[in-house]
Amino acid sequence: MATIPFVITLFKMYFCKKNNMEFMFQTWHWSISGFLIVMVMLCLIYFGKTFGMSSNLRSLCSMTGVGRFLPFFDWDWKSQRWNLVLVVGAMLGGFVAVHFLHDGSNVDLNPKTIEQLALLNIDAPAGKLLPDALFNDNSPKTIVLLILGGLLIGFGSRYAGGCTSGHAISGLSNLQIPSLKAVVGFFIGGLVMAHFILPLIF
């Protein structure tokens, strides 16, 4: 594994500079990732696949054999191997992008966002997007909030028949009305959390 950073460094030094491709190691515009997501969705629709991250949790549980006790997990998870590969690819892609295709710069936060964080006694993050106060605090309150949030996300994704990626990306691409309703609910829930609940927590 130690040779990977060395190879990436050589790639930066010779290939990218020679071909004026330093842009590969800078922050890209959001429209590029949006375009790539559209291309992936077109391929999935063409092959008749339905994309969703939360459905992989069902596959992982089914792999353990728990389907013998719970009918919900008694299904052919092997038919969703492509979705598991997609998740692994997303994780590997994020790892490579952060550790090898990154020049240290980051997206600047909106000054209004920094002011709103200050009102909540949260310091603006330096060189990253997420404040340390949200995830690097090991206090009992934070741990309880993370566990409760995880349970609510798990319940909500199953109750709604999918997560944000399944509804907002795959469902809307297939023009499904239930997905549109779910996405509207996601946005309303996010606004309520950000403007009414989060200030009470901090």
Beta strands, then each sheet from edge to edge (+ up, - down):
end
